[in-house]
Amino acid sequence: MSEPRVQAAGGVVVADDGQVLLVHRPRYDDWTLPKGKLDPGETFEAAALREVLEETGLHCRLGRELAASEYRDGKNRPKVVRYWLMAVESGEFEPNDEVDEVRWLAPDEAAEGLTYDRDRDVLRAAFG
C-alpha cells in the first residue's frame, strides 16, 4: 500500500505589470511561491485561492493551471502541489505568522530569487 500524499495548492501571482509575487517564510527562511495544504473536503482550486489570501492578503482570480510539483516534504512524505496562474483583484500584504515579507519581481529576477528549483520549474511553466 502506498503512503498517502500530502496535498497542497498555490499560485503564481502576477501583477498587471507582469511582476511575480514571492513570499518569505521565516519558519524556513526561504523564498517561495504562496501555497499550502488542503483543508478536509476542500478542492485544490479553493485551497489555492485561500492559501494565497492567507499568506499575502491578496484576493486573486484563477487563470490556467500550471505544472504540478511533486516531491518529498520535510517529514519525508510524498507531496503534490498544484499551481494556478493568478491575477490580483484586491487586497494588500500585511506581515503574518507564515509570511513576513513579499517581493514583486520580474519573472527572470523571481526565478533567481526562489530558494527551490521545483518552484523555478513552476515559474517556467507559467512564462515558458
LINCOR-V310013 format. One record per pair of residues at least 12 apart in sequence whose ideal C-beta (glycine too) atoms are under 8 Angstrom apart, sorted by sequence separation. I is the first residue (numbers start at 0). GAP is how many residues later the second one is. If there is no record, write none. Layout:
i=I gap=GAP
i=I gap=GAP
This chain:
i=20 gap=12
i=67 gap=12
i=68 gap=12
i=110 gap=12
i=20 gap=13
i=34 gap=13
i=48 gap=13
i=67 gap=13
i=109 gap=13
i=110 gap=13
i=35 gap=14
i=47 gap=14
i=67 gap=14
i=68 gap=14
i=35 gap=15
i=67 gap=15
i=34 gap=16
i=66 gap=16
i=106 gap=16
i=33 gap=17
i=44 gap=17
i=64 gap=17
i=65 gap=17
i=33 gap=18
i=35 gap=18
i=64 gap=18
i=65 gap=18
i=35 gap=19
i=64 gap=19
i=65 gap=19
i=106 gap=19
i=12 gap=20
i=63 gap=20
i=64 gap=20
i=106 gap=20
i=11 gap=21
i=12 gap=21
i=33 gap=21
i=62 gap=21
i=63 gap=21
i=10 gap=22
i=33 gap=22
i=61 gap=22
i=62 gap=22
i=9 gap=23
i=10 gap=23
i=61 gap=23
i=62 gap=23
i=9 gap=24
i=10 gap=24
i=61 gap=24
i=62 gap=24
i=9 gap=25
i=60 gap=25
i=8 gap=26
i=9 gap=26
i=59 gap=26
i=60 gap=26
i=7 gap=27
i=8 gap=27
i=59 gap=27
i=7 gap=28
i=59 gap=28
i=60 gap=28
i=7 gap=29
i=8 gap=29
i=58 gap=29
i=59 gap=29
i=6 gap=30
i=7 gap=30
i=57 gap=30
i=58 gap=30
i=5 gap=31
i=6 gap=31
i=57 gap=31
i=58 gap=31
i=22 gap=32
i=57 gap=32
i=58 gap=32
i=22 gap=33
i=57 gap=33
i=47 gap=34
i=51 gap=34
i=56 gap=34
i=57 gap=34
i=8 gap=35
i=20 gap=35
i=47 gap=35
i=55 gap=35
i=56 gap=35
i=57 gap=35
i=8 gap=36
i=47 gap=36
i=56 gap=36
i=6 gap=37
i=10 gap=37
i=20 gap=37
i=48 gap=37
i=55 gap=37
i=56 gap=37
i=8 gap=38
i=9 gap=38
i=10 gap=38
i=43 gap=38
i=47 gap=38
i=52 gap=38
i=7 gap=39
i=8 gap=39
i=12 gap=39
i=44 gap=39
i=56 gap=39
i=82 gap=39
i=10 gap=40
i=9 gap=41
i=10 gap=41
i=54 gap=41
i=84 gap=41
i=8 gap=42
i=9 gap=42
i=53 gap=42
i=82 gap=42
i=7 gap=43
i=12 gap=43
i=54 gap=43
i=55 gap=43
i=82 gap=43
i=53 gap=44
i=54 gap=44
i=12 gap=45
i=34 gap=46
i=55 gap=46
i=12 gap=47
i=70 gap=47
i=34 gap=48
i=10 gap=49
i=68 gap=49
i=32 gap=50
i=68 gap=50
i=10 gap=51
i=68 gap=52
i=68 gap=53
i=11 gap=54
i=66 gap=54
i=66 gap=55
i=65 gap=56
i=66 gap=58
i=65 gap=59
i=65 gap=60
i=35 gap=62
i=33 gap=65
i=5 gap=67
i=5 gap=71
i=7 gap=71
i=9 gap=71
i=11 gap=71
i=13 gap=71
i=15 gap=71
i=26 gap=71
i=4 gap=72
i=5 gap=72
i=6 gap=72
i=7 gap=72
i=8 gap=72
i=9 gap=72
i=10 gap=72
i=11 gap=72
i=13 gap=72
i=15 gap=72
i=30 gap=72
i=3 gap=73
i=4 gap=73
i=5 gap=73
i=6 gap=73
i=7 gap=73
i=8 gap=73
i=9 gap=73
i=10 gap=73
i=11 gap=73
i=12 gap=73
i=13 gap=73
i=14 gap=73
i=24 gap=73
i=2 gap=74
i=3 gap=74
i=4 gap=74
i=5 gap=74
i=7 gap=74
i=8 gap=74
i=9 gap=74
i=10 gap=74
i=11 gap=74
i=12 gap=74
i=13 gap=74
i=24 gap=74
i=25 gap=74
i=2 gap=75
i=4 gap=75
i=8 gap=75
i=10 gap=75
i=12 gap=75
i=23 gap=75
i=24 gap=75
i=1 gap=76
i=22 gap=76
i=23 gap=76
i=23 gap=77
i=22 gap=78
i=23 gap=78
i=22 gap=79
i=23 gap=79
i=21 gap=80
i=20 gap=81
i=21 gap=81
i=32 gap=81
i=20 gap=82
i=30 gap=82
i=31 gap=82
i=20 gap=83
i=21 gap=83
i=30 gap=83
i=31 gap=83
i=19 gap=84
i=30 gap=84
i=31 gap=84
i=18 gap=85
i=19 gap=85
i=29 gap=85
i=18 gap=86
i=19 gap=86
i=29 gap=86
i=32 gap=86
i=18 gap=87
i=19 gap=87
i=31 gap=87
i=17 gap=88
i=18 gap=88
i=21 gap=88
i=14 gap=89
i=17 gap=89
i=32 gap=89
i=19 gap=90
i=32 gap=90
i=18 gap=91
i=21 gap=91
i=21 gap=92
i=19 gap=103
i=19 gap=106
i=11 gap=110
i=11 gap=111
i=13 gap=112
i=11 gap=114
